[in-house]
Amino acid sequence: MTFYGLIFYVLAAVTLVSTVLAITRRLLVHAVVYLIISFFATGLLFYLLGAPFLAALEVIIYAGAIMVLFLFIVMTLRIESSKKSARETFRRWFPAILLGAISLLVSGLLVFEAPGSRMGLNARLVPPAVFGRYVFERYWFPVEIASFLLLIGLVGALYLGRQEQRPEEGTGG
């Protein structure tokens, strides 16, 4: 197995584990943090596979803009927090810290490798103009559908977060 094969499998494992943790967390803030780690690892996978522009888009658009949007939605939902000890807090955040550290270590290995080393990645670079022309000439409709679905999800989350708590009927009172 080559060095890049090993890095690929480590990044794939980080992506898979952090995505599963994002799905299974009960606290929304934890789910968002795990999803951000998953997006960063996916961006590193794109970089590893020779698509640095897609890697940059993954980090800027998904891990940056969309996750900030999700964090704003989470902040508007009025979630009650409970007091936890420092040990309990660390135990809850340890998987996120570990997965984030692995992603940072692998990104450091990829970005800061010695220029003359035998590990060099021969990437095929496509100019952003060519990529944009390809996507918006052939796949403009799916891109528009995806953006519309994100807008619907945002509006739905804001609507659900803004509803007033009504007492249930039939409970007496």
C-alpha positions as CSV (number, residue, x, y, z in Angstrom):
1,M,0.0,0.0,0.0
2,T,1.3,3.4,-0.9
3,F,1.4,6.5,1.3
4,Y,-1.5,8.0,-0.6
5,G,-3.5,4.8,-0.3
6,L,-3.1,4.9,3.5
7,I,-4.1,8.6,3.6
8,F,-7.1,7.8,1.5
9,Y,-8.3,5.1,3.8
10,V,-7.7,7.3,6.9
11,L,-9.7,10.2,5.4
12,A,-12.4,7.8,4.3
13,A,-12.7,6.4,7.8
14,V,-12.7,9.9,9.3
15,T,-15.5,10.9,6.9
16,L,-17.5,7.8,7.6
17,V,-17.2,8.0,11.4
18,S,-17.9,11.7,11.6
19,T,-20.9,11.4,9.3
20,V,-22.3,8.5,11.4
21,L,-21.7,10.5,14.6
22,A,-23.4,13.6,13.0
23,I,-26.5,11.5,12.3
24,T,-26.7,9.8,15.7
25,R,-26.1,12.8,18.0
26,R,-29.0,14.1,20.0
27,L,-27.5,17.6,20.5
28,L,-27.7,19.7,17.4
29,V,-24.5,21.6,18.0
30,H,-22.6,18.3,18.2
31,A,-24.2,17.1,15.0
32,V,-23.1,20.3,13.2
33,V,-19.5,20.0,14.4
34,Y,-19.3,16.4,13.2
35,L,-20.8,17.4,9.9
36,I,-18.1,20.1,9.5
37,I,-15.4,17.5,10.2
38,S,-17.0,15.3,7.6
39,F,-17.0,18.1,5.0
40,F,-13.3,18.9,5.7
41,A,-12.3,15.3,5.3
42,T,-14.3,15.1,2.1
43,G,-12.5,18.2,0.9
44,L,-9.2,16.6,1.7
45,L,-10.3,13.5,-0.3
46,F,-10.9,15.7,-3.3
47,Y,-7.5,17.3,-2.9
48,L,-5.9,13.8,-2.6
49,L,-7.6,12.7,-5.8
50,G,-6.2,15.6,-7.7
51,A,-9.1,18.1,-7.6
52,P,-7.9,21.0,-5.5
53,F,-10.6,23.3,-6.9
54,L,-13.3,20.9,-5.8
55,A,-11.6,20.6,-2.4
56,A,-11.6,24.4,-2.0
57,L,-15.3,24.5,-3.1
58,E,-16.1,21.8,-0.6
59,V,-14.5,23.6,2.3
60,I,-15.7,27.1,1.4
61,I,-19.3,26.3,0.4
62,Y,-20.2,23.3,2.6
63,A,-17.9,23.5,5.6
64,G,-18.0,27.3,5.6
65,A,-21.2,28.9,4.3
66,I,-23.8,26.1,4.7
67,M,-22.5,25.1,8.2
68,V,-22.6,28.7,9.4
69,L,-26.2,28.8,8.1
70,F,-27.0,25.6,10.1
71,L,-25.3,27.0,13.2
72,F,-27.5,30.1,12.9
73,I,-30.6,27.9,12.7
74,V,-29.5,25.9,15.7
75,M,-28.9,29.1,17.6
76,T,-32.5,30.3,16.8
77,L,-34.1,27.1,18.1
78,R,-33.8,28.0,21.8
79,I,-32.2,24.8,23.1
80,E,-32.0,24.5,26.8
81,S,-28.5,23.5,28.1
82,S,-27.8,21.6,31.2
83,K,-24.8,22.1,33.5
84,K,-22.1,19.4,33.0
85,S,-18.8,18.9,34.6
86,A,-15.6,19.6,32.7
87,R,-14.9,15.8,32.6
88,E,-18.3,15.1,31.1
89,T,-17.9,17.9,28.6
90,F,-14.5,16.6,27.5
91,R,-15.9,13.1,27.2
92,R,-18.6,14.3,24.9
93,W,-16.3,16.4,22.7
94,F,-13.4,13.9,22.6
95,P,-14.5,12.1,19.4
96,A,-14.8,15.5,17.6
97,I,-11.4,16.6,18.9
98,L,-9.9,13.3,17.8
99,L,-11.4,13.3,14.3
100,G,-10.5,17.0,13.8
101,A,-6.9,16.3,14.9
102,I,-6.6,13.4,12.4
103,S,-8.0,15.6,9.6
104,L,-5.6,18.4,10.5
105,L,-2.6,16.0,10.6
106,V,-3.4,14.5,7.3
107,S,-4.0,17.9,5.7
108,G,-0.6,19.0,7.1
109,L,1.0,15.9,5.5
110,L,-0.5,16.7,2.2
111,V,0.1,20.4,2.1
112,F,3.4,20.7,3.7
113,E,5.3,17.7,2.2
114,A,8.8,18.4,1.0
115,P,8.8,19.5,-2.7
116,G,11.4,17.0,-3.7
117,S,10.0,14.0,-1.9
118,R,8.9,10.9,-3.6
119,M,5.4,11.2,-2.1
120,G,4.5,14.1,-4.5
121,L,1.0,14.1,-5.8
122,N,0.7,14.6,-9.5
123,A,-2.6,16.5,-9.7
124,R,-4.4,17.2,-12.9
125,L,-5.5,20.8,-12.6
126,V,-8.5,22.1,-14.4
127,P,-9.0,25.8,-14.6
128,P,-12.1,27.0,-12.7
129,A,-13.6,28.6,-15.8
130,V,-13.5,25.2,-17.6
131,F,-15.1,23.5,-14.5
132,G,-17.8,26.1,-14.2
133,R,-18.6,25.9,-17.9
134,Y,-18.9,22.1,-17.7
135,V,-21.1,22.2,-14.6
136,F,-23.4,24.9,-15.7
137,E,-23.8,23.8,-19.3
138,R,-24.5,20.1,-18.5
139,Y,-25.8,20.1,-14.9
140,W,-27.4,23.5,-14.4
141,F,-30.8,22.0,-13.5
142,P,-29.6,19.7,-10.7
143,V,-27.5,22.6,-9.3
144,E,-30.7,24.8,-9.2
145,I,-32.7,22.0,-7.7
146,A,-30.1,21.5,-4.9
147,S,-30.1,25.2,-4.1
148,F,-33.9,25.3,-4.0
149,L,-33.9,22.3,-1.7
150,L,-31.5,24.0,0.6
151,L,-33.7,27.1,0.6
152,I,-36.8,25.0,1.5
153,G,-34.9,23.3,4.3
154,L,-33.8,26.7,5.7
155,V,-37.3,28.1,5.6
156,G,-38.7,25.0,7.2
157,A,-36.2,25.0,10.0
158,L,-36.8,28.6,10.7
159,Y,-40.6,28.0,10.7
160,L,-40.3,25.1,13.1
161,G,-37.9,27.0,15.3
162,R,-40.2,30.1,15.6
163,Q,-43.4,28.3,16.5
164,E,-44.7,29.0,20.0
165,Q,-45.0,26.2,22.4
166,R,-48.7,25.5,22.9
167,P,-50.1,23.5,25.8
168,E,-51.4,20.1,24.8
169,E,-55.1,19.8,24.7
170,G,-56.8,17.4,27.1
171,T,-54.1,17.7,29.8
172,G,-56.4,19.8,32.0
173,G,-55.5,23.0,33.7
